[in-house]
Amino acid sequence: MTEETPGFDEQPDVPPSSPPGPNSQGPEDAAKADGSAGQADPSGLAGDELQTVGLQAQLDQVRMALGERTADLQRLQAEYQNYRRRVERDRITVKEVAIANLLTELLPVLDDIGRAREHGELVGGFKSVAESLESIAAKLGLQQFGKEGEPFDPLIHEALMHSYAPDVTETTCVSILQPGYRFGERTIRPARVAVAEPQPGAQPKAGGEGDAVSPDEESGGPDEG
């Protein structure tokens, strides 16, 4: 009995290949996985963009609120400045009214001093006191006005006497019966005066002799021949 030599037709024992499982990747799937590994995650980029947009919106809101608060502060500051100016103006007005009232009460005394000076009675200690009083009134801002020969102004003059005069061309103050006083732009008392007006029907003064025209010149000269 002879031994049989295995021939080339017989195949060696090789374990059978196992079928692909559900989680196994084929060559194409492996290639796709390798390609996507080199790219960034699109969901991560979208999240960063949304966060940037949200921060920008919050920044815009903060800027808008800051602008509104700044405008409110500027408006309050302007109102406060106007309030301060109004209070200061009212304070000055009240002060001026108080001084004007005080000076008004002193006017009869100043009139007595003026009459005493005109009659030569302002002498001795009375003269010193009177001059001190006049100096204090002047420092407070009291000003006397009214002079003879100035045109009559109904805003600052009060006419107590009226007459006609041939040497005036307009209503003129010819006598100051009682001086007027002002405090700043405020007239405390008008000057009481006597006024004179031009004579009714008075003609304006003619020109000089050089301006006179002879009857011959008016008629064109004597006739010749």
Z-matrix of the N, CA and C atoms (Angstrom, degrees):
N
C 1 1.452
C 2 1.505 1 107.04
N 3 1.263 2 113.14 1 123.89
C 4 1.456 3 120.41 2 -177.56
C 5 1.515 4 111.73 3 -96.38
N 6 1.448 5 116.27 4 148.03
C 7 1.477 6 120.68 5 177.77
C 8 1.493 7 110.01 6 -82.95
N 9 1.326 8 114.59 7 140.79
C 10 1.488 9 120.72 8 179.40
C 11 1.518 10 109.45 9 -89.34
N 12 1.310 11 112.69 10 131.09
C 13 1.472 12 119.05 11 178.15
C 14 1.490 13 109.13 12 -92.22
N 15 1.314 14 113.40 13 128.21
C 16 1.499 15 113.75 14 -178.38
C 17 1.505 16 110.74 15 -62.98
N 18 1.274 17 116.36 16 136.17
C 19 1.460 18 122.29 17 -179.84
C 20 1.529 19 111.83 18 -89.10
N 21 1.354 20 116.28 19 178.11
C 22 1.454 21 122.58 20 -179.25
C 23 1.504 22 112.44 21 -75.65
N 24 1.342 23 116.04 22 -12.60
C 25 1.458 24 117.24 23 -177.31
C 26 1.509 25 112.58 24 -75.83
N 27 1.285 26 116.86 25 -16.84
C 28 1.461 27 118.64 26 -177.72
C 29 1.521 28 110.26 27 -83.88
N 30 1.282 29 116.56 28 138.39
C 31 1.460 30 123.18 29 -178.89
C 32 1.507 31 109.78 30 -94.66
N 33 1.368 32 115.86 31 144.68
C 34 1.472 33 117.43 32 176.83
C 35 1.526 34 109.82 33 -72.59
N 36 1.294 35 110.82 34 158.25
C 37 1.484 36 116.59 35 -179.94
C 38 1.511 37 110.16 36 -72.10
N 39 1.366 38 117.57 37 115.86
C 40 1.477 39 123.83 38 179.78
C 41 1.503 40 107.41 39 -123.09
N 42 1.303 41 117.59 40 131.12
C 43 1.488 42 117.50 41 179.93
C 44 1.507 43 110.44 42 -64.38
N 45 1.274 44 116.49 43 139.45
C 46 1.492 45 119.48 44 -179.29
C 47 1.526 46 110.86 45 -66.76
N 48 1.348 47 115.39 46 142.77
C 49 1.480 48 121.25 47 179.11
C 50 1.515 49 110.14 48 -70.80
N 51 1.355 50 113.95 49 139.55
C 52 1.476 51 118.12 50 -178.69
C 53 1.505 52 109.95 51 -81.61
N 54 1.303 53 117.51 52 144.38
C 55 1.489 54 120.79 53 179.54
C 56 1.531 55 110.67 54 -65.16
N 57 1.324 56 116.87 55 150.12
C 58 1.490 57 120.10 56 -179.73
C 59 1.517 58 111.49 57 -64.05
N 60 1.372 59 113.87 58 134.35
C 61 1.461 60 119.39 59 179.88
C 62 1.518 61 112.17 60 -83.87
N 63 1.304 62 115.13 61 177.12
C 64 1.491 63 118.18 62 -178.70
C 65 1.520 64 112.42 63 -67.50
N 66 1.349 65 121.21 64 -28.54
C 67 1.464 66 123.55 65 -177.77
C 68 1.513 67 112.71 66 -96.99
N 69 1.266 68 116.00 67 1.26
C 70 1.470 69 118.51 68 -178.82
C 71 1.509 70 109.58 69 -78.43
N 72 1.323 71 116.66 70 147.99
C 73 1.461 72 123.56 71 -179.67
C 74 1.500 73 109.54 72 -110.67
N 75 1.295 74 111.83 73 137.60
C 76 1.436 75 117.39 74 175.35
C 77 1.514 76 111.39 75 -84.90
N 78 1.265 77 118.33 76 -178.86
C 79 1.476 78 121.32 77 179.14
C 80 1.516 79 112.21 78 -61.43
N 81 1.330 80 118.92 79 -39.37
C 82 1.463 81 120.83 80 -179.16
C 83 1.513 82 110.86 81 -68.07
N 84 1.355 83 116.99 82 -41.68
C 85 1.466 84 120.00 83 179.55
C 86 1.503 85 111.16 84 -64.53
N 87 1.295 86 117.38 85 -37.07
C 88 1.469 87 120.59 86 178.80
C 89 1.517 88 110.77 87 -64.94
N 90 1.339 89 116.12 88 -39.08
C 91 1.470 90 119.35 89 179.72
C 92 1.525 91 110.76 90 -66.31
N 93 1.345 92 116.06 91 -41.23
C 94 1.462 93 118.92 92 178.95
C 95 1.522 94 110.94 93 -63.83
N 96 1.314 95 117.88 94 -40.93
C 97 1.456 96 121.79 95 -179.82
C 98 1.516 97 110.53 96 -63.65
N 99 1.339 98 115.80 97 -41.36
C 100 1.472 99 118.67 98 178.58
C 101 1.516 100 111.59 99 -64.85
N 102 1.370 101 118.40 100 -35.34
C 103 1.469 102 120.67 101 -179.38
C 104 1.518 103 112.80 102 -72.03
N 105 1.338 104 116.52 103 -37.35
C 106 1.472 105 119.25 104 -178.92
C 107 1.512 106 111.99 105 -76.24
N 108 1.339 107 117.36 106 -17.22
C 109 1.455 108 119.77 107 -179.92
C 110 1.516 109 111.73 108 -68.02
N 111 1.338 110 117.77 109 -27.92
C 112 1.457 111 120.99 110 -178.84
C 113 1.512 112 114.21 111 -85.28
N 114 1.328 113 119.38 112 -2.66
C 115 1.462 114 122.97 113 -179.60
C 116 1.530 115 110.01 114 -103.43
N 117 1.447 116 116.04 115 151.80
C 118 1.466 117 121.60 116 179.01
C 119 1.511 118 110.14 117 -73.66
N 120 1.304 119 113.94 118 157.82
C 121 1.471 120 120.17 119 179.54
C 122 1.526 121 109.39 120 -75.93
N 123 1.339 122 121.00 121 113.41
C 124 1.468 123 121.85 122 -177.62
C 125 1.526 124 112.02 123 -61.88
N 126 1.294 125 119.56 124 -30.26
C 127 1.465 126 120.49 125 179.17
C 128 1.521 127 111.17 126 -66.78
N 129 1.320 128 118.35 127 -34.18
C 130 1.453 129 121.30 128 176.94
C 131 1.511 130 112.31 129 -67.20
N 132 1.348 131 118.85 130 -42.07
C 133 1.464 132 121.53 131 176.62
C 134 1.517 133 111.07 132 -62.01
N 135 1.284 134 119.29 133 -42.79
C 136 1.461 135 122.08 134 -179.86
C 137 1.529 136 110.58 135 -62.72
N 138 1.323 137 118.11 136 -38.41
C 139 1.463 138 120.53 137 178.32
C 140 1.521 139 112.25 138 -64.30
N 141 1.342 140 117.81 139 -40.27
C 142 1.471 141 120.30 140 178.00
C 143 1.517 142 111.47 141 -65.06
N 144 1.319 143 117.46 142 -40.95
C 145 1.465 144 120.81 143 179.51
C 146 1.526 145 110.54 144 -64.29
N 147 1.310 146 118.07 145 -42.47
C 148 1.465 147 120.67 146 178.61
C 149 1.528 148 111.32 147 -63.41
N 150 1.336 149 115.84 148 -39.35
C 151 1.466 150 118.88 149 178.29
C 152 1.529 151 111.32 150 -65.34
N 153 1.349 152 117.03 151 -39.28
C 154 1.470 153 120.97 152 178.16
C 155 1.526 154 111.26 153 -64.56
N 156 1.332 155 116.62 154 -42.85
C 157 1.461 156 120.85 155 178.47
C 158 1.524 157 110.56 156 -63.08
N 159 1.327 158 117.34 157 -40.95
C 160 1.458 159 120.16 158 178.71
C 161 1.524 160 112.43 159 -64.00
N 162 1.343 161 115.37 160 -42.29
C 163 1.469 162 118.86 161 178.21
C 164 1.525 163 111.34 162 -64.55
N 165 1.346 164 116.72 163 -39.19
C 166 1.462 165 120.29 164 179.01
C 167 1.530 166 110.68 165 -64.73
N 168 1.316 167 118.30 166 -39.18
C 169 1.464 168 121.39 167 177.91
C 170 1.531 169 110.85 168 -65.11
N 171 1.359 170 116.21 169 -41.77
C 172 1.456 171 118.63 170 176.64
C 173 1.523 172 111.86 171 -63.49
N 174 1.326 173 116.84 172 -39.20
C 175 1.463 174 120.93 173 178.19
C 176 1.525 175 111.09 174 -63.72
N 177 1.333 176 116.89 175 -41.27
C 178 1.468 177 120.18 176 177.24
C 179 1.529 178 111.35 177 -62.65
N 180 1.320 179 117.21 178 -40.74
C 181 1.457 180 119.97 179 177.96
C 182 1.527 181 111.85 180 -64.11
N 183 1.333 182 115.69 181 -41.33
C 184 1.475 183 119.25 182 178.67
C 185 1.520 184 110.44 183 -64.26
N 186 1.332 185 116.90 184 -41.61
C 187 1.462 186 120.07 185 178.46
C 188 1.528 187 111.17 186 -64.08
N 189 1.320 188 117.53 187 -40.22
C 190 1.461 189 120.58 188 178.64
C 191 1.531 190 110.74 189 -64.65
N 192 1.327 191 116.27 190 -43.82
C 193 1.468 192 119.61 191 178.48
C 194 1.529 193 110.93 192 -63.98
N 195 1.330 194 116.91 193 -39.18
C 196 1.468 195 120.53 194 177.84
C 197 1.527 196 111.18 195 -63.81
N 198 1.340 197 117.04 196 -41.24
C 199 1.458 198 120.24 197 177.10
C 200 1.523 199 112.52 198 -62.72
N 201 1.334 200 116.30 199 -40.87
C 202 1.466 201 119.64 200 178.86
C 203 1.529 202 111.03 201 -65.83
N 204 1.328 203 117.05 202 -42.78
C 205 1.468 204 119.60 203 179.47
C 206 1.526 205 110.81 204 -66.73
N 207 1.322 206 117.09 205 -37.06
C 208 1.467 207 119.96 206 177.33
C 209 1.523 208 110.91 207 -64.10
N 210 1.335 209 116.92 208 -42.84
C 211 1.469 210 120.49 209 177.82
C 212 1.529 211 110.65 210 -63.23
N 213 1.348 212 116.98 211 -40.45
C 214 1.464 213 119.72 212 177.68
C 215 1.530 214 111.02 213 -62.94
N 216 1.325 215 116.29 214 -41.29
C 217 1.467 216 120.28 215 179.57
C 218 1.525 217 111.05 216 -65.13
N 219 1.329 218 117.00 217 -42.09
C 220 1.459 219 119.78 218 178.15
C 221 1.520 220 111.57 219 -64.63
N 222 1.332 221 117.31 220 -39.37
C 223 1.455 222 120.63 221 178.36
C 224 1.531 223 110.79 222 -65.44
N 225 1.325 224 116.83 223 -42.92
C 226 1.466 225 119.71 224 178.00
C 227 1.529 226 111.11 225 -64.41
N 228 1.319 227 116.45 226 -38.25
C 229 1.461 228 119.19 227 178.99
C 230 1.525 229 110.83 228 -65.57
N 231 1.332 230 117.08 229 -41.88
C 232 1.471 231 120.23 230 177.84
C 233 1.528 232 110.68 231 -64.02
N 234 1.332 233 117.66 232 -42.06
C 235 1.461 234 120.42 233 178.25
C 236 1.528 235 111.00 234 -63.50
N 237 1.330 236 116.70 235 -38.22
C 238 1.461 237 119.47 236 178.88
C 239 1.521 238 111.47 237 -66.81
N 240 1.338 239 116.88 238 -40.51
C 241 1.464 240 120.30 239 177.58
C 242 1.528 241 110.35 240 -63.44
N 243 1.329 242 116.94 241 -42.40
C 244 1.469 243 119.65 242 177.57
C 245 1.528 244 110.92 243 -63.76
N 246 1.321 245 116.12 244 -38.96
C 247 1.467 246 119.96 245 178.10
C 248 1.527 247 110.65 246 -63.42
N 249 1.321 248 117.40 247 -42.54
C 250 1.470 249 120.59 248 179.39
C 251 1.524 250 111.18 249 -63.95
N 252 1.351 251 115.99 250 -43.11
C 253 1.464 252 118.72 251 178.59
C 254 1.528 253 111.09 252 -64.47
N 255 1.330 254 116.98 253 -40.35
C 256 1.462 255 120.05 254 179.23
C 257 1.520 256 110.82 255 -65.01
N 258 1.327 257 117.52 256 -42.33
C 259 1.471 258 120.76 257 178.57
C 260 1.516 259 110.64 258 -64.23
N 261 1.342 260 116.56 259 -41.91
C 262 1.458 261 119.69 260 179.27
C 263 1.523 262 111.02 261 -65.55
N 264 1.338 263 116.52 262 -40.40
C 265 1.459 264 119.86 263 177.68
C 266 1.530 265 111.26 264 -64.53
N 267 1.326 266 116.83 265 -42.32
C 268 1.464 267 119.87 266 178.31
C 269 1.534 268 110.80 267 -65.50
N 270 1.324 269 115.98 268 -37.23
C 271 1.469 270 118.90 269 179.62
C 272 1.525 271 110.65 270 -64.45
N 273 1.352 272 116.28 271 -42.83
C 274 1.464 273 119.83 272 179.01
C 275 1.526 274 110.40 273 -65.40
N 276 1.335 275 116.78 274 -39.58
C 277 1.461 276 120.21 275 179.41
C 278 1.526 277 111.30 276 -63.26
N 279 1.328 278 116.44 277 -44.92
C 280 1.465 279 120.31 278 179.02
C 281 1.520 280 110.28 279 -62.27
N 282 1.323 281 116.40 280 -40.69
C 283 1.471 282 119.84 281 178.87
C 284 1.524 283 111.07 282 -63.32
N 285 1.344 284 116.61 283 -44.15
C 286 1.461 285 120.01 284 -179.97
C 287 1.526 286 111.42 285 -64.21
N 288 1.335 287 116.72 286 -40.30
C 289 1.461 288 119.66 287 179.05
C 290 1.531 289 110.59 288 -64.03
N 291 1.338 290 116.36 289 -40.34
C 292 1.464 291 119.42 290 179.89
C 293 1.530 292 111.00 291 -65.22
N 294 1.335 293 116.24 292 -42.75
C 295 1.471 294 118.97 293 178.90
C 296 1.523 295 110.57 294 -66.60
N 297 1.332 296 117.35 295 -40.35
C 298 1.466 297 120.51 296 179.32
C 299 1.522 298 110.67 297 -62.92
N 300 1.325 299 117.38 298 -39.82
C 301 1.465 300 119.77 299 178.22
C 302 1.534 301 111.01 300 -65.37
N 303 1.331 302 116.01 301 -40.25
C 304 1.468 303 119.07 302 178.43
C 305 1.529 304 111.01 303 -64.25
N 306 1.328 305 117.02 304 -44.58
C 307 1.460 306 120.11 305 -179.65
C 308 1.533 307 111.11 306 -66.31
N 309 1.309 308 116.81 307 -34.22
C 310 1.466 309 119.71 308 177.25
C 311 1.521 310 111.25 309 -61.64
N 312 1.338 311 116.92 310 -38.54
C 313 1.457 312 120.64 311 178.29
C 314 1.532 313 111.53 312 -68.95
N 315 1.330 314 116.82 313 -24.22
C 316 1.468 315 119.87 314 -178.72
C 317 1.533 316 112.91 315 -87.17
N 318 1.327 317 118.42 316 -10.60
C 319 1.462 318 120.16 317 -176.17
C 320 1.531 319 113.24 318 -59.45
N 321 1.338 320 120.69 319 -43.85
C 322 1.481 321 118.60 320 177.09
C 323 1.522 322 112.80 321 -58.47
N 324 1.338 323 116.70 322 -37.15
C 325 1.464 324 119.60 323 178.34
C 326 1.519 325 110.32 324 -66.16
N 327 1.331 326 117.35 325 -41.70
C 328 1.461 327 120.74 326 178.35
C 329 1.531 328 110.70 327 -65.48
N 330 1.341 329 117.09 328 -34.58
C 331 1.473 330 119.37 329 176.16
C 332 1.533 331 110.83 330 -64.58
N 333 1.329 332 116.72 331 -41.08
C 334 1.466 333 119.59 332 177.83
C 335 1.532 334 110.92 333 -63.97
N 336 1.309 335 116.52 334 -39.01
C 337 1.463 336 119.78 335 178.13
C 338 1.526 337 110.35 336 -64.03
N 339 1.336 338 116.40 337 -41.48
C 340 1.466 339 119.73 338 178.88
C 341 1.519 340 112.20 339 -63.63
N 342 1.327 341 117.86 340 -42.60
C 343 1.462 342 120.36 341 178.87
C 344 1.533 343 111.18 342 -66.58
N 345 1.334 344 116.49 343 -38.75
C 346 1.465 345 118.89 344 177.86
C 347 1.528 346 110.55 345 -64.54
N 348 1.308 347 117.18 346 -36.37
C 349 1.468 348 120.04 347 177.99
C 350 1.527 349 110.58 348 -66.37
N 351 1.332 350 117.61 349 -40.49
C 352 1.470 351 120.83 350 179.80
C 353 1.530 352 111.59 351 -64.47
N 354 1.321 353 117.69 352 -33.87
C 355 1.463 354 121.28 353 -178.12
C 356 1.531 355 112.51 354 -92.68
N 357 1.344 356 117.04 355 5.41
C 358 1.454 357 119.69 356 178.77
C 359 1.506 358 114.47 357 72.33
N 360 1.317 359 117.57 358 24.07
C 361 1.460 360 121.04 359 -178.55
C 362 1.527 361 112.68 360 -99.37
N 363 1.327 362 116.30 361 1.58
C 364 1.463 363 119.65 362 -177.89
C 365 1.530 364 108.42 363 -88.54
N 366 1.305 365 117.29 364 84.43
C 367 1.467 366 122.55 365 -175.30
C 368 1.525 367 109.32 366 -136.59
N 369 1.323 368 115.04 367 164.05
C 370 1.458 369 121.28 368 174.60
C 371 1.516 370 113.45 369 65.73
N 372 1.330 371 114.31 370 -146.17
C 373 1.465 372 120.58 371 -179.09
C 374 1.514 373 112.41 372 -64.93
N 375 1.324 374 117.17 373 -32.32
C 376 1.465 375 120.41 374 178.37
C 377 1.531 376 110.75 375 -61.17
N 378 1.333 377 116.38 376 -36.95
C 379 1.466 378 120.16 377 178.88
C 380 1.518 379 110.81 378 -65.03
N 381 1.325 380 117.76 379 -42.42
C 382 1.467 381 121.10 380 -179.80
C 383 1.523 382 111.29 381 -64.11
N 384 1.323 383 116.46 382 -43.37
C 385 1.471 384 119.92 383 179.45
C 386 1.527 385 110.59 384 -65.86
N 387 1.329 386 116.55 385 -41.70
C 388 1.464 387 120.36 386 -178.80
C 389 1.529 388 110.80 387 -64.05
N 390 1.319 389 116.99 388 -42.28
C 391 1.467 390 119.66 389 179.63
C 392 1.529 391 111.45 390 -67.41
N 393 1.315 392 117.06 391 -35.74
C 394 1.475 393 120.04 392 176.51
C 395 1.527 394 110.92 393 -64.44
N 396 1.329 395 115.73 394 -41.89
C 397 1.459 396 119.74 395 178.83
C 398 1.527 397 110.91 396 -64.29
N 399 1.311 398 117.53 397 -43.61
C 400 1.468 399 120.50 398 177.86
C 401 1.527 400 111.21 399 -63.66
N 402 1.323 401 117.34 400 -37.46
C 403 1.466 402 120.38 401 178.44
C 404 1.527 403 111.48 402 -65.57
N 405 1.323 404 116.64 403 -41.96
C 406 1.468 405 119.73 404 178.65
C 407 1.532 406 110.77 405 -64.51
N 408 1.326 407 116.70 406 -42.04
C 409 1.469 408 120.11 407 179.11
C 410 1.528 409 110.77 408 -62.77
N 411 1.337 410 117.01 409 -38.06
C 412 1.461 411 120.36 410 178.58
C 413 1.535 412 110.78 411 -67.36
N 414 1.335 413 117.24 412 -39.06
C 415 1.465 414 120.09 413 177.96
C 416 1.524 415 111.51 414 -64.46
N 417 1.322 416 116.90 415 -32.57
C 418 1.469 417 120.05 416 177.68
C 419 1.521 418 112.13 417 -73.10
N 420 1.334 419 117.38 418 -11.51
C 421 1.464 420 120.30 419 177.00
C 422 1.505 421 114.83 420 110.06
N 423 1.328 422 118.23 421 10.00
C 424 1.463 423 120.78 422 -179.92
C 425 1.530 424 109.64 423 -77.15
N 426 1.331 425 116.00 424 131.06
C 427 1.462 426 122.24 425 -179.21
C 428 1.526 427 109.19 426 -126.22
N 429 1.309 428 115.61 427 134.44
C 430 1.464 429 121.30 428 178.82
C 431 1.527 430 108.92 429 -97.06
N 432 1.334 431 117.02 430 141.84
C 433 1.464 432 120.72 431 178.82
C 434 1.529 433 108.65 432 -143.31
N 435 1.316 434 114.58 433 165.93
C 436 1.462 435 121.88 434 -179.09
C 437 1.515 436 110.53 435 115.75
N 438 1.346 437 117.06 436 112.05
C 439 1.461 438 122.35 437 179.43
C 440 1.522 439 109.66 438 -135.15
N 441 1.292 440 114.93 439 149.39
C 442 1.456 441 119.74 440 177.04
C 443 1.533 442 109.73 441 -69.22
N 444 1.326 443 115.07 442 140.58
C 445 1.453 444 120.91 443 178.19
C 446 1.516 445 114.84 444 93.05
N 447 1.330 446 118.61 445 -8.00
C 448 1.457 447 119.33 446 179.48
C 449 1.530 448 109.95 447 -85.12
N 450 1.338 449 117.50 448 149.95
C 451 1.471 450 120.13 449 -179.65
C 452 1.528 451 111.13 450 -59.87
N 453 1.311 452 115.02 451 147.15
C 454 1.458 453 120.47 452 -179.88
C 455 1.524 454 110.09 453 -75.24
N 456 1.327 455 116.20 454 128.55
C 457 1.468 456 123.01 455 178.64
C 458 1.521 457 107.66 456 -123.56
N 459 1.332 458 118.48 457 111.97
C 460 1.474 459 119.55 458 -176.78
C 461 1.521 460 113.62 459 -63.52
N 462 1.335 461 117.71 460 -14.89
C 463 1.460 462 120.00 461 179.36
C 464 1.521 463 112.35 462 -76.64
N 465 1.329 464 117.06 463 -27.46
C 466 1.459 465 119.83 464 -177.12
C 467 1.531 466 112.33 465 -125.22
N 468 1.327 467 117.65 466 -5.09
C 469 1.462 468 121.45 467 -179.85
C 470 1.531 469 110.03 468 -118.27
N 471 1.318 470 114.93 469 148.21
C 472 1.456 471 122.02 470 173.89
C 473 1.534 472 107.43 471 -124.86
N 474 1.333 473 115.98 472 112.22
C 475 1.466 474 120.87 473 -176.44
C 476 1.525 475 110.11 474 -80.27
N 477 1.329 476 115.78 475 119.11
C 478 1.466 477 121.24 476 176.57
C 479 1.519 478 112.29 477 -102.96
N 480 1.321 479 117.51 478 -20.87
C 481 1.462 480 122.57 479 179.92
C 482 1.515 481 108.38 480 -136.63
N 483 1.350 482 115.33 481 147.58
C 484 1.452 483 120.49 482 -175.87
C 485 1.520 484 109.27 483 -136.90
N 486 1.331 485 116.36 484 140.27
C 487 1.463 486 121.20 485 179.07
C 488 1.525 487 108.13 486 -155.54
N 489 1.356 488 114.64 487 175.23
C 490 1.461 489 120.79 488 176.25
C 491 1.530 490 107.89 489 -115.16
N 492 1.328 491 114.77 490 147.96
C 493 1.465 492 120.24 491 179.90
C 494 1.520 493 108.20 492 -142.08
N 495 1.335 494 117.64 493 138.66
C 496 1.463 495 119.60 494 -178.56
C 497 1.527 496 113.06 495 -77.95
N 498 1.323 497 118.13 496 -14.49
C 499 1.464 498 120.01 497 -174.26
C 500 1.525 499 112.87 498 -101.33
N 501 1.330 500 119.56 499 15.06
C 502 1.464 501 121.68 500 176.94
C 503 1.522 502 108.70 501 -118.04
N 504 1.304 503 115.24 502 147.28
C 505 1.466 504 121.29 503 179.74
C 506 1.532 505 112.51 504 -106.83
N 507 1.325 506 116.80 505 -7.22
C 508 1.466 507 121.58 506 177.87
C 509 1.521 508 107.90 507 -152.16
N 510 1.300 509 116.26 508 169.81
C 511 1.456 510 120.45 509 179.22
C 512 1.525 511 108.86 510 -63.15
N 513 1.335 512 115.91 511 120.57
C 514 1.456 513 121.42 512 -171.01
C 515 1.519 514 110.19 513 -129.15
N 516 1.319 515 115.93 514 145.50
C 517 1.463 516 121.56 515 174.98
C 518 1.531 517 108.26 516 -79.74
N 519 1.323 518 117.62 517 110.81
C 520 1.466 519 121.23 518 -177.56
C 521 1.520 520 111.86 519 -98.13
N 522 1.322 521 118.02 520 -13.14
C 523 1.451 522 120.72 521 178.93
C 524 1.526 523 108.63 522 -155.35
N 525 1.368 524 115.81 523 137.64
C 526 1.467 525 121.80 524 178.05
C 527 1.526 526 107.46 525 -100.37
N 528 1.309 527 116.39 526 105.79
C 529 1.456 528 120.59 527 -179.56
C 530 1.529 529 111.93 528 -79.11
N 531 1.307 530 116.37 529 -33.05
C 532 1.466 531 121.43 530 178.20
C 533 1.527 532 107.39 531 -153.89
N 534 1.342 533 118.04 532 124.17
C 535 1.475 534 119.10 533 -176.38
C 536 1.524 535 111.48 534 -66.08
N 537 1.323 536 114.64 535 155.71
C 538 1.455 537 120.50 536 175.77
C 539 1.518 538 110.38 537 -96.67
N 540 1.323 539 115.71 538 160.70
C 541 1.466 540 121.08 539 -179.34
C 542 1.530 541 108.82 540 -135.04
N 543 1.313 542 114.87 541 144.05
C 544 1.460 543 121.35 542 175.17
C 545 1.522 544 109.08 543 -134.37
N 546 1.331 545 113.68 544 153.73
C 547 1.468 546 121.57 545 176.34
C 548 1.513 547 107.37 546 -126.50
N 549 1.321 548 115.84 547 104.67
C 550 1.461 549 119.45 548 -173.94
C 551 1.511 550 109.88 549 66.36
N 552 1.328 551 116.95 550 -124.86
C 553 1.457 552 121.55 551 176.26
C 554 1.532 553 111.94 552 -93.17
N 555 1.326 554 117.46 553 0.88
C 556 1.452 555 122.23 554 -176.49
C 557 1.531 556 109.84 555 -95.28
N 558 1.330 557 117.13 556 125.92
C 559 1.463 558 121.42 557 175.35
C 560 1.527 559 108.85 558 -85.84
N 561 1.332 560 115.49 559 111.59
C 562 1.463 561 119.56 560 -178.80
C 563 1.524 562 110.56 561 -75.85
N 564 1.339 563 115.86 562 -43.30
C 565 1.459 564 120.18 563 178.33
C 566 1.518 565 108.97 564 -148.20
N 567 1.343 566 118.76 565 130.67
C 568 1.462 567 119.75 566 177.54
C 569 1.528 568 110.73 567 -70.80
N 570 1.319 569 115.02 568 156.20
C 571 1.465 570 119.60 569 176.46
C 572 1.526 571 109.00 570 -75.25
N 573 1.301 572 115.98 571 130.05
C 574 1.464 573 120.96 572 179.49
C 575 1.528 574 108.07 573 -94.78
N 576 1.323 575 114.68 574 119.81
C 577 1.462 576 119.94 575 -167.55
C 578 1.524 577 110.63 576 -133.92
N 579 1.340 578 113.60 577 166.78
C 580 1.465 579 122.46 578 168.35
C 581 1.520 580 106.41 579 -106.86
N 582 1.323 581 116.91 580 131.57
C 583 1.458 582 121.24 581 -174.95
C 584 1.525 583 109.56 582 -115.53
N 585 1.321 584 114.68 583 157.10
C 586 1.464 585 122.37 584 176.23
C 587 1.514 586 108.15 585 -131.93
N 588 1.334 587 114.58 586 139.44
C 589 1.456 588 121.05 587 178.28
C 590 1.524 589 109.62 588 -113.83
N 591 1.339 590 117.51 589 159.72
C 592 1.472 591 119.34 590 176.30
C 593 1.530 592 110.85 591 -61.58
N 594 1.335 593 115.01 592 151.88
C 595 1.459 594 120.31 593 178.26
C 596 1.528 595 110.31 594 -60.73
N 597 1.331 596 118.56 595 136.03
C 598 1.469 597 119.86 596 177.93
C 599 1.525 598 110.99 597 -61.25
N 600 1.306 599 116.76 598 131.46
C 601 1.449 600 121.74 599 179.18
C 602 1.502 601 114.28 600 77.68
N 603 1.350 602 117.92 601 5.69
C 604 1.462 603 120.18 602 179.88
C 605 1.519 604 109.07 603 -72.15
N 606 1.319 605 115.95 604 136.58
C 607 1.452 606 121.65 605 179.65
C 608 1.531 607 108.68 606 -90.37
N 609 1.306 608 116.75 607 147.64
C 610 1.463 609 118.52 608 175.94
C 611 1.513 610 110.54 609 -63.97
N 612 1.320 611 115.45 610 150.42
C 613 1.451 612 120.49 611 -177.91
C 614 1.510 613 110.53 612 -60.42
N 615 1.376 614 114.52 613 137.90
C 616 1.462 615 119.38 614 -179.85
C 617 1.512 616 109.32 615 -74.00
N 618 1.328 617 115.59 616 165.75
C 619 1.454 618 120.61 617 -179.72
C 620 1.516 619 110.89 618 -71.99
N 621 1.323 620 116.43 619 -177.76
C 622 1.452 621 122.58 620 -178.87
C 623 1.512 622 111.91 621 -69.40
N 624 1.343 623 113.77 622 177.12
C 625 1.465 624 118.23 623 -178.52
C 626 1.510 625 111.46 624 -64.04
N 627 1.316 626 116.29 625 -30.19
C 628 1.460 627 118.56 626 -179.89
C 629 1.512 628 112.45 627 -67.27
N 630 1.346 629 116.05 628 -21.08
C 631 1.464 630 118.76 629 -179.37
C 632 1.515 631 112.19 630 -89.54
N 633 1.344 632 117.65 631 -7.93
C 634 1.464 633 119.50 632 -178.25
C 635 1.526 634 109.75 633 -69.33
N 636 1.302 635 114.91 634 146.17
C 637 1.467 636 121.25 635 -178.64
C 638 1.524 637 107.81 636 -114.14
N 639 1.348 638 117.37 637 126.49
C 640 1.468 639 121.77 638 -179.43
C 641 1.515 640 110.49 639 -74.71
N 642 1.338 641 116.78 640 154.86
C 643 1.473 642 119.40 641 178.64
C 644 1.513 643 112.28 642 -59.94
N 645 1.370 644 117.72 643 -34.23
C 646 1.461 645 119.40 644 178.73
C 647 1.511 646 111.48 645 -63.41
N 648 1.382 647 116.15 646 -39.07
C 649 1.467 648 118.47 647 -179.70
C 650 1.517 649 110.58 648 -68.84
N 651 1.359 650 115.99 649 -35.11
C 652 1.464 651 118.10 650 179.86
C 653 1.532 652 110.61 651 -65.96
N 654 1.369 653 116.92 652 -36.99
C 655 1.475 654 119.80 653 -177.57
C 656 1.510 655 112.56 654 -89.44
N 657 1.360 656 116.18 655 3.73
C 658 1.454 657 118.73 656 179.03
C 659 1.519 658 112.96 657 87.50
N 660 1.395 659 119.91 658 14.52
C 661 1.461 660 122.07 659 178.33
C 662 1.503 661 111.80 660 90.76
N 663 1.341 662 117.32 661 166.09
C 664 1.469 663 121.06 662 178.60
C 665 1.515 664 111.77 663 -66.39
N 666 1.313 665 113.60 664 146.72
C 667 1.482 666 117.65 665 178.10
C 668 1.501 667 110.11 666 -70.79
N 669 1.304 668 116.49 667 138.91
C 670 1.462 669 123.05 668 177.26
C 671 1.520 670 109.90 669 -83.72
N 672 1.395 671 111.53 670 147.02
C 673 1.475 672 117.02 671 175.84
C 674 1.449 673 105.79 672 78.44
